[in-house]
């Protein structure tokens, strides 16, 4: 136990001082946590305090953030040709940056990353991960060996201590194989946590459902997937007459797309397991967030800085205003291909300046993700967010997820074309009425078009066979 205390202290000190973290010590902390839980049934309060960290105190968080920004910017100016030019063009001295002055540095865009990817490298590449390309041209991001050992250790420590993954779990991974960084990290988290993992990918939903039921193989207790793929599984499970008694799932983790309350509720009723929505992005890993019961997005302030920037001015968004998430992962958590003030184009609202009352109140928060900023629709009645539309369509009686639709604005009015197969027995007038009740003035038409003619989802990145479905 004394050795475990020393490891906790060394890790906490490295976090505060911004020094490279001893990865083996982090991995051994996971082992310590597993041993403590096996003996006492729960971790100690001292380890939970380590997870909350010094960033829970607002003033100390601000001081540490200023130091982390300068440390990260100095390294980028020294090692990245792109950022050396970027800071110089902005007339910014990386050694003097603060939270209040960092807005002088222009945001980094996905176009910058795609066009000049080599100029972002600051370390020795080990593993490449690609964005899925469902919202634009894919970008390739490289991670180092240090990163791909450190991140899983930190995630595993958090997940083990919070009981989210157990030694008795079988994790089923239904994510695109393009997301190699995420896949590699999930495997390492399972290994350190003592859990088993099955890498399935986005095979036809029937194969995945067979595996989830445990028809010819052990049934999973945890699932990681996308909302659109989960929707397909729910529909298929209902068609087969399956319910909670047919599954062993105790938790479903989703991300990378908008999750509606209607789909989450349907999945929970079908599989008998809670659905947890999270936030992450290949480009800014390990900056990530979780959704609380009040549907706030909470992002750990110790790993990186998250700004909410006004869509028009680029300045900090005011309370209640719309903005795009601009993320800066800190060194030493990100070393190989780090990004500074990366505009994710993920749309949120800044919360009012009032104390939070949710279960994650000590972690900075924004609204839930509302969609991509580039997909906001300007109508004569005001701006319409992707989430606004998805939540109404997903809640249609008999809806068949994922909802296939396309939108445009004609003469200031929103027009929605929805795949007839998704609408079930809901007619255009009824759907328009439901939209109006949600404050969205729109005309609705049903269409027989499908696939890539309408809205694209991550579930469309089908890998035609990998699970080995029994003949």
Legacy VTK file of the C-alpha trace (Angstrom):
# vtk DataFile Version 3.0
C-alpha trace
ASCII
DATASET POLYDATA
POINTS 471 float
0.000 0.000 0.000
2.950 2.337 0.718
4.245 1.799 -2.834
0.797 2.610 -4.216
0.762 5.868 -2.260
4.129 6.839 -3.695
2.886 6.126 -7.222
-0.213 8.254 -6.648
1.909 11.130 -5.365
4.355 10.948 -8.268
1.562 10.875 -10.816
-0.253 13.806 -9.202
2.985 15.799 -9.067
3.728 15.123 -12.747
0.211 16.290 -13.656
0.583 19.527 -11.699
4.078 20.292 -12.992
3.309 19.276 -16.576
6.117 16.745 -16.798
5.948 13.490 -18.795
4.095 10.900 -16.749
5.777 7.620 -15.925
3.563 5.293 -17.938
4.533 2.188 -16.023
3.582 3.909 -12.754
0.200 4.797 -14.250
-0.311 1.182 -15.335
0.643 -0.071 -11.888
-1.932 2.279 -10.348
-4.563 0.338 -12.305
-3.184 -2.866 -10.810
-3.302 -1.237 -7.353
-6.936 -0.247 -7.912
-7.896 -3.772 -8.978
-6.157 -5.244 -5.939
-7.858 -2.758 -3.584
-11.297 -3.455 -5.061
-10.710 -7.218 -4.853
-9.793 -6.918 -1.166
-12.095 -4.141 0.083
-14.807 -3.897 -2.591
-14.210 -0.216 -3.329
-11.324 2.207 -3.939
-10.150 4.631 -1.294
-11.150 8.295 -1.166
-7.524 9.264 -1.829
-7.631 7.650 -5.280
-10.946 9.328 -6.120
-9.318 12.627 -5.160
-6.521 11.857 -7.620
-9.119 11.476 -10.375
-10.771 14.792 -9.498
-7.361 16.431 -9.317
-6.304 19.959 -8.507
-8.358 21.264 -11.425
-11.483 21.015 -9.262
-10.501 24.318 -7.590
-11.335 27.236 -9.980
-8.422 29.540 -9.060
-5.847 26.777 -9.049
-7.335 25.488 -12.314
-6.817 28.922 -13.932
-3.192 29.113 -12.763
-2.431 25.580 -13.968
-4.164 26.260 -17.292
-2.019 29.348 -17.965
1.134 27.344 -17.271
-0.068 24.440 -19.418
-0.894 26.774 -22.319
2.580 28.324 -22.267
4.269 24.953 -21.896
2.277 23.530 -24.820
2.727 26.603 -27.062
6.491 26.812 -26.464
6.915 23.190 -27.468
4.810 23.655 -30.599
6.743 26.746 -31.662
9.967 24.786 -31.252
8.954 21.527 -32.948
6.084 22.198 -35.382
6.790 24.145 -38.601
3.094 24.955 -38.865
2.845 26.479 -35.402
6.188 28.275 -35.631
4.692 30.172 -38.584
1.249 30.367 -36.976
2.446 32.082 -33.782
4.826 34.380 -35.653
2.138 35.492 -38.111
-0.150 36.316 -35.185
2.601 38.258 -33.420
2.253 36.054 -30.351
5.015 35.087 -27.941
4.173 31.541 -26.758
6.046 32.174 -23.503
3.571 34.868 -22.434
0.243 33.309 -23.405
-2.607 33.206 -20.893
-6.263 32.236 -20.982
-7.080 35.910 -21.547
-4.658 36.423 -24.457
-4.759 33.109 -26.294
-7.632 34.386 -28.455
-5.008 36.325 -30.425
-3.891 32.998 -31.900
-6.124 32.116 -34.881
-7.912 28.773 -34.654
-6.478 25.735 -36.406
-8.873 24.214 -38.926
-9.354 20.752 -40.366
-8.238 22.162 -43.730
-4.925 23.175 -42.131
-4.504 19.660 -40.756
-5.318 17.916 -44.042
-3.158 20.171 -46.229
-0.098 20.401 -43.960
-0.241 17.249 -41.866
3.543 16.684 -41.850
4.117 20.153 -40.421
2.159 19.252 -37.284
4.440 16.354 -36.296
6.345 16.991 -33.068
7.371 13.462 -32.129
8.068 9.958 -33.367
4.918 8.517 -35.036
3.724 5.097 -33.960
0.014 4.682 -34.795
-2.106 6.490 -37.381
-5.814 7.026 -36.869
-8.215 8.476 -39.429
-11.422 10.407 -39.009
-14.410 8.613 -40.511
-15.135 11.210 -43.193
-18.902 11.220 -42.643
-18.862 15.024 -42.236
-16.061 15.890 -44.668
-12.687 14.786 -46.015
-10.937 12.341 -43.643
-7.891 13.563 -41.737
-5.011 11.374 -40.591
-3.637 11.874 -37.099
-0.502 10.210 -35.698
0.019 9.146 -32.086
3.281 8.205 -30.364
4.089 5.052 -28.392
4.066 7.142 -25.209
0.579 8.482 -25.953
-0.824 5.073 -26.824
0.394 3.711 -23.492
-0.484 6.716 -21.349
-4.069 7.357 -22.487
-5.324 3.790 -21.944
-3.705 3.735 -18.492
-5.474 6.958 -17.466
-8.792 5.768 -18.905
-8.474 2.327 -17.341
-7.726 3.845 -13.932
-10.800 6.053 -14.135
-13.086 3.313 -15.474
-11.962 0.713 -12.924
-12.331 3.078 -9.984
-15.815 4.127 -11.079
-16.918 0.547 -11.685
-17.543 1.142 -15.376
-15.404 -1.850 -16.359
-14.848 -4.978 -14.293
-12.636 -8.018 -14.522
-15.725 -10.093 -15.327
-16.737 -7.958 -18.326
-16.693 -8.841 -22.010
-16.510 -5.651 -24.078
-17.981 -5.734 -27.583
-16.489 -3.062 -29.855
-18.694 -1.982 -32.770
-16.751 1.011 -34.091
-15.319 1.678 -37.576
-11.903 0.143 -38.163
-10.723 3.563 -39.388
-10.682 4.647 -35.747
-7.499 2.691 -35.058
-6.462 4.939 -32.171
-9.726 4.325 -30.356
-9.627 0.592 -31.096
-6.055 0.237 -29.851
-6.847 2.218 -26.697
-9.973 0.134 -25.972
-7.970 -3.076 -26.245
-5.340 -1.762 -23.841
-7.977 -0.544 -21.371
-9.585 -3.996 -21.375
-6.196 -5.672 -20.905
-5.250 -3.499 -17.926
-8.713 -3.768 -16.373
-8.639 -7.563 -16.631
-11.673 -7.608 -18.956
-12.124 -9.488 -22.239
-12.741 -7.655 -25.498
-14.256 -8.635 -28.842
-13.398 -6.379 -31.802
-16.387 -6.722 -34.119
-16.461 -3.520 -36.175
-19.423 -2.360 -38.275
-20.430 -5.708 -39.695
-24.050 -6.278 -40.777
-26.270 -5.711 -37.700
-27.625 -9.273 -37.849
-24.136 -10.641 -37.142
-23.645 -8.250 -34.249
-27.029 -9.086 -32.761
-26.209 -12.814 -32.882
-23.039 -12.084 -30.933
-24.847 -9.810 -28.480
-27.419 -12.491 -27.704
-24.666 -15.072 -27.376
-26.069 -17.423 -30.020
-22.745 -19.148 -30.757
-20.286 -17.301 -28.514
-20.138 -15.655 -25.063
-22.502 -12.686 -24.768
-20.998 -9.256 -24.030
-21.670 -7.236 -20.882
-20.443 -3.911 -22.308
-20.925 -2.477 -25.806
-19.177 0.453 -27.505
-20.783 1.762 -30.693
-22.357 4.684 -32.556
-25.960 5.877 -32.056
-26.875 5.134 -35.688
-25.590 1.549 -35.439
-27.310 1.115 -32.083
-30.553 2.221 -33.746
-30.215 -0.522 -36.338
-29.654 -3.087 -33.578
-32.743 -1.908 -31.695
-34.944 -2.272 -34.789
-33.597 -5.734 -35.556
-33.921 -6.911 -31.937
-37.549 -5.779 -31.871
-38.264 -7.577 -35.141
-36.881 -10.767 -33.581
-38.996 -10.282 -30.464
-35.937 -9.924 -28.211
-35.916 -8.084 -24.893
-33.776 -7.480 -21.776
-33.954 -11.132 -20.677
-32.157 -12.148 -23.880
-29.029 -10.055 -23.210
-26.288 -9.768 -20.587
-25.455 -6.116 -21.291
-25.067 -3.885 -18.254
-23.794 -0.749 -20.043
-23.774 0.681 -23.586
-21.350 3.487 -24.450
-21.985 5.600 -27.555
-20.488 8.700 -29.134
-19.453 10.521 -32.320
-23.040 11.289 -33.371
-26.085 13.014 -31.901
-27.930 10.655 -29.532
-31.603 11.494 -29.060
-33.517 10.768 -25.830
-35.993 8.679 -27.843
-33.311 6.360 -29.216
-31.528 6.102 -25.862
-34.807 5.158 -24.156
-35.657 2.582 -26.826
-32.211 0.978 -26.530
-32.472 0.819 -22.748
-35.917 -0.792 -22.957
-34.730 -3.314 -25.555
-31.360 -4.313 -24.121
-32.020 -3.679 -20.432
-28.858 -1.600 -20.024
-28.290 2.143 -19.546
-26.939 4.054 -22.546
-24.097 6.481 -21.776
-23.325 9.259 -24.239
-19.757 10.578 -24.413
-17.725 13.107 -26.372
-14.378 12.633 -28.052
-12.599 13.432 -31.287
-9.661 11.820 -33.086
-7.937 15.155 -33.632
-7.991 16.347 -30.010
-7.633 13.079 -28.072
-7.356 12.747 -25.072
-9.641 15.748 -24.535
-13.003 14.092 -23.913
-16.252 14.611 -22.084
-19.201 12.898 -20.470
-22.888 13.753 -20.353
-24.513 14.229 -16.946
-28.113 13.513 -15.997
-29.051 17.115 -16.833
-27.569 16.653 -20.337
-24.607 18.982 -19.846
-21.352 18.109 -21.580
-18.545 18.049 -18.992
-14.927 18.057 -20.212
-11.951 17.485 -17.883
-10.062 20.775 -17.564
-6.792 19.128 -16.520
-6.102 17.399 -19.857
-6.710 20.385 -22.117
-8.528 23.664 -22.566
-11.949 23.888 -24.189
-13.293 27.235 -25.380
-16.745 28.021 -26.738
-16.253 30.541 -29.545
-18.966 32.611 -31.198
-19.768 31.382 -34.714
-19.625 34.861 -36.236
-16.908 36.718 -34.337
-14.675 33.945 -33.024
-14.741 35.679 -29.627
-15.798 33.827 -26.455
-19.510 33.070 -26.667
-21.696 34.821 -24.115
-23.925 33.008 -21.599
-26.625 31.084 -23.439
-25.097 31.841 -26.851
-24.217 29.346 -29.557
-20.587 28.543 -30.154
-18.191 26.003 -31.566
-15.878 23.952 -29.353
-12.238 25.000 -29.784
-9.922 22.519 -28.066
-6.266 22.590 -27.040
-4.845 19.327 -25.627
-1.987 20.007 -23.208
1.530 18.645 -23.242
2.504 16.105 -21.849
-0.825 14.361 -22.554
-0.401 15.022 -26.283
3.069 14.984 -27.840
3.240 13.522 -31.374
0.798 15.579 -33.457
-0.745 18.114 -31.074
-3.173 20.829 -32.104
-3.563 24.296 -30.614
-6.976 25.991 -30.619
-8.441 23.390 -32.971
-11.906 24.347 -34.197
-13.848 21.096 -33.923
-16.989 22.664 -35.478
-18.967 20.864 -32.771
-21.826 23.150 -31.814
-22.871 23.833 -28.216
-24.426 26.581 -26.137
-22.486 28.173 -23.343
-24.346 27.620 -20.102
-25.629 30.578 -18.051
-23.238 31.979 -15.449
-24.804 30.188 -12.502
-23.620 27.339 -10.250
-24.325 23.876 -11.634
-26.489 21.491 -9.626
-25.750 18.225 -11.453
-23.713 15.252 -10.259
-20.634 16.506 -12.183
-20.846 20.137 -11.039
-17.126 20.300 -10.242
-16.201 19.790 -13.923
-16.617 22.679 -16.440
-19.594 22.202 -18.742
-21.444 23.355 -21.844
-24.745 22.273 -23.321
-25.063 18.897 -25.013
-23.602 18.757 -28.547
-26.147 20.267 -30.956
-24.517 19.043 -34.180
-21.871 20.420 -36.514
-21.689 24.197 -36.828
-21.530 23.906 -40.624
-24.922 22.151 -40.609
-26.882 24.901 -38.843
-29.856 25.983 -40.960
-30.758 29.690 -41.075
-34.501 30.149 -41.508
-36.757 33.172 -41.231
-37.892 31.839 -37.848
-34.314 31.525 -36.594
-31.447 29.044 -36.559
-32.303 25.330 -36.571
-29.755 22.906 -35.111
-29.210 19.344 -36.328
-30.160 18.062 -32.855
-33.469 19.957 -33.021
-34.470 17.983 -36.120
-33.070 14.622 -35.040
-34.824 14.648 -31.665
-38.221 15.252 -33.297
-37.751 12.666 -36.064
-36.324 10.020 -33.735
-39.389 10.361 -31.509
-41.913 9.599 -34.279
-44.161 6.644 -33.383
-42.781 3.508 -35.023
-39.659 5.347 -36.244
-37.027 3.172 -37.895
-33.590 4.402 -36.870
-31.362 5.886 -38.091
-33.579 8.541 -39.633
-32.637 9.135 -43.276
-33.384 12.686 -44.340
-32.019 15.781 -46.063
-32.759 19.432 -45.493
-32.665 22.721 -47.334
-34.026 26.220 -46.828
-36.305 27.671 -49.515
-37.508 31.265 -49.253
-36.485 31.256 -45.616
-38.467 28.145 -44.717
-37.046 24.772 -43.765
-37.845 21.829 -46.022
-37.240 18.236 -44.908
-37.269 15.166 -47.113
-37.575 12.030 -45.007
-37.178 8.453 -46.203
-40.628 6.895 -46.273
-39.210 3.664 -44.813
-38.108 5.569 -41.678
-41.366 7.457 -41.232
-43.460 4.319 -40.646
-47.137 5.353 -40.614
-46.456 9.049 -39.972
-47.615 11.306 -42.791
-45.995 14.609 -43.848
-48.660 16.733 -42.147
-48.306 14.850 -38.854
-44.512 15.133 -38.944
-44.719 18.853 -39.750
-47.065 19.252 -36.791
-44.588 17.567 -34.451
-41.832 19.827 -35.733
-44.041 22.881 -35.195
-44.726 21.766 -31.617
-40.952 21.793 -31.096
-40.731 25.336 -32.516
-39.568 24.337 -36.015
-41.542 25.692 -38.974
-40.988 23.229 -41.819
-42.568 21.546 -44.795
-42.120 17.780 -44.959
-42.033 15.405 -47.920
-41.541 11.636 -47.932
-39.142 10.095 -50.436
-38.129 6.629 -51.574
-34.500 7.765 -51.822
-32.073 6.124 -49.435
-28.460 5.427 -48.625
-25.981 8.155 -49.491
-28.635 10.262 -51.220
-29.770 11.261 -47.737
-28.053 11.891 -44.417
-24.875 9.857 -43.924
-24.117 8.066 -40.689
-21.182 6.182 -39.266
-23.192 2.973 -39.495
-22.809 3.321 -43.285
-19.094 2.474 -42.983
-20.029 -1.191 -43.248
-17.352 -3.890 -42.993
-19.098 -6.712 -44.762
-17.912 -9.577 -42.591
-15.568 -9.883 -39.661
-17.572 -11.395 -36.850
-17.650 -14.861 -38.384
-21.376 -15.447 -38.434
-22.255 -19.111 -38.161
-23.517 -20.747 -41.369
LINES 1 472
471 0 1 2 3 4 5 6 7 8 9 10 11 12 13 14 15 16 17 18 19 20 21 22 23 24 25 26 27 28 29 30 31 32 33 34 35 36 37 38 39 40 41 42 43 44 45 46 47 48 49 50 51 52 53 54 55 56 57 58 59 60 61 62 63 64 65 66 67 68 69 70 71 72 73 74 75 76 77 78 79 80 81 82 83 84 85 86 87 88 89 90 91 92 93 94 95 96 97 98 99 100 101 102 103 104 105 106 107 108 109 110 111 112 113 114 115 116 117 118 119 120 121 122 123 124 125 126 127 128 129 130 131 132 133 134 135 136 137 138 139 140 141 142 143 144 145 146 147 148 149 150 151 152 153 154 155 156 157 158 159 160 161 162 163 164 165 166 167 168 169 170 171 172 173 174 175 176 177 178 179 180 181 182 183 184 185 186 187 188 189 190 191 192 193 194 195 196 197 198 199 200 201 202 203 204 205 206 207 208 209 210 211 212 213 214 215 216 217 218 219 220 221 222 223 224 225 226 227 228 229 230 231 232 233 234 235 236 237 238 239 240 241 242 243 244 245 246 247 248 249 250 251 252 253 254 255 256 257 258 259 260 261 262 263 264 265 266 267 268 269 270 271 272 273 274 275 276 277 278 279 280 281 282 283 284 285 286 287 288 289 290 291 292 293 294 295 296 297 298 299 300 301 302 303 304 305 306 307 308 309 310 311 312 313 314 315 316 317 318 319 320 321 322 323 324 325 326 327 328 329 330 331 332 333 334 335 336 337 338 339 340 341 342 343 344 345 346 347 348 349 350 351 352 353 354 355 356 357 358 359 360 361 362 363 364 365 366 367 368 369 370 371 372 373 374 375 376 377 378 379 380 381 382 383 384 385 386 387 388 389 390 391 392 393 394 395 396 397 398 399 400 401 402 403 404 405 406 407 408 409 410 411 412 413 414 415 416 417 418 419 420 421 422 423 424 425 426 427 428 429 430 431 432 433 434 435 436 437 438 439 440 441 442 443 444 445 446 447 448 449 450 451 452 453 454 455 456 457 458 459 460 461 462 463 464 465 466 467 468 469 470
